[in-house]
Amino acid sequence: MTDCIAIPVADGRVDAHFGHAREFVFVTINGDHEERRSCTPPQHVPGALPRWLADQGATHVVAGGMGGKAVEILHQRGLRCILGVPAISVDEVVAGFRTGSLQTGLVVCTHDDGHDCSHA
């Protein structure tokens, strides 16, 4: 089975809020084979990121925090959300994903613009 993990990153680490990330790393895992690519997401408008992530072939989204509406839209598109991931490196995310030991915790939002990032 092939999985494609979409990881919002800032300075090579998981971004605390996926909706404001300036870069996503997509890691496609097929057995022992792994392929990585970095992409610039579309402008932050409602519904754009979930559609774009699905179009990129993502099966999972790993993030620090995410709004409830985005979680709902991603689930509708068949993507699984793994939230509350601390600001760890992409290598650490992939290793934890592969072994089923990816640590998650409290969903923390790094900005305050009147929305709810507490969905997990």
Wavefront OBJ file of the C-alpha trace (Angstrom):
o trace
v 0.000 0.000 0.000
v 1.231 3.488 -0.843
v 0.814 6.388 1.562
v 1.485 10.025 0.804
v 2.044 12.246 3.826
v 1.587 16.008 3.437
v 3.568 17.936 6.033
v 3.351 21.737 6.398
v 6.854 22.910 7.233
v 8.670 25.995 8.464
v 12.455 25.842 8.653
v 12.362 22.089 7.969
v 10.063 21.322 10.901
v 6.321 20.702 11.274
v 4.506 24.042 11.152
v 2.178 24.663 14.096
v -0.717 25.627 11.807
v -1.118 24.031 8.420
v -3.279 26.792 6.937
v -0.495 29.355 7.043
v 2.429 27.185 5.942
v 4.488 28.526 3.058
v 5.796 25.104 2.153
v 4.578 21.514 2.214
v 6.741 18.437 1.985
v 5.031 15.438 0.423
v 6.518 12.082 1.337
v 5.291 9.125 -0.689
v 6.004 5.815 1.023
v 5.711 2.493 -0.786
v 7.285 -0.279 1.247
v 10.968 0.553 1.618
v 10.845 3.106 -1.203
v 10.368 6.762 -0.291
v 10.043 9.856 -2.463
v 10.015 13.445 -1.192
v 9.038 16.663 -2.885
v 8.569 20.195 -1.662
v 5.708 22.348 -2.943
v 4.364 25.843 -2.431
v 0.665 25.742 -1.475
v -1.997 27.917 -3.054
v -3.071 31.165 -1.463
v -4.869 30.723 1.874
v -8.584 30.857 1.013
v -11.329 28.622 2.450
v -11.300 25.161 0.881
v -8.222 25.701 -1.310
v -5.708 23.699 0.741
v -7.829 20.557 1.195
v -8.573 20.467 -2.542
v -4.900 21.066 -3.416
v -3.656 18.419 -0.965
v -6.047 15.830 -2.410
v -5.004 16.786 -5.956
v -1.349 16.249 -4.944
v -2.188 12.660 -3.974
v -1.956 13.076 -0.199
v -3.516 10.335 1.914
v -2.513 11.814 5.290
v -1.874 15.297 6.641
v 0.482 15.674 9.591
v 0.285 19.056 11.336
v 0.544 20.869 14.618
v -2.897 22.466 14.413
v -5.783 22.813 12.010
v -9.211 24.412 12.019
v -12.274 22.233 12.369
v -13.677 23.070 8.943
v -10.411 22.053 7.270
v -10.434 18.737 9.166
v -13.994 18.127 7.996
v -13.190 18.915 4.356
v -10.051 16.759 4.418
v -12.016 13.838 5.853
v -14.641 14.287 3.117
v -11.843 13.978 0.565
v -10.631 10.764 2.197
v -7.546 12.216 3.888
v -6.591 11.280 7.444
v -5.409 14.033 9.775
v -2.718 13.485 12.382
v -2.699 16.602 14.557
v -0.875 17.856 17.604
v 2.518 16.916 16.168
v 5.291 19.043 17.702
v 7.801 21.027 15.625
v 9.910 17.999 14.694
v 11.850 17.408 11.490
v 10.416 15.764 8.398
v 12.772 12.813 9.001
v 11.310 12.359 12.495
v 7.748 12.525 11.122
v 8.496 9.879 8.510
v 10.234 7.588 11.004
v 7.338 7.890 13.469
v 4.747 7.370 10.725
v 6.514 4.254 9.436
v 6.725 2.664 12.890
v 3.346 3.861 14.150
v 5.071 5.777 16.935
v 4.455 9.351 15.783
v 3.929 11.343 18.953
v 1.011 13.746 19.080
v -0.127 16.055 21.823
v -2.050 19.211 22.418
v -3.029 21.061 19.257
v -1.339 24.433 19.558
v -2.083 27.412 17.341
v 0.664 30.011 16.949
v -1.527 32.923 15.950
v -4.744 34.526 17.099
v -7.066 35.663 14.340
v -10.388 34.623 15.812
v -10.592 31.019 14.641
v -10.515 27.663 16.389
v -7.443 25.470 15.884
v -8.312 23.138 18.695
v -9.610 20.295 16.510
v -7.729 17.048 16.771
l 1 2 3 4 5 6 7 8 9 10 11 12 13 14 15 16 17 18 19 20 21 22 23 24 25 26 27 28 29 30 31 32 33 34 35 36 37 38 39 40 41 42 43 44 45 46 47 48 49 50 51 52 53 54 55 56 57 58 59 60 61 62 63 64 65 66 67 68 69 70 71 72 73 74 75 76 77 78 79 80 81 82 83 84 85 86 87 88 89 90 91 92 93 94 95 96 97 98 99 100 101 102 103 104 105 106 107 108 109 110 111 112 113 114 115 116 117 118 119 120
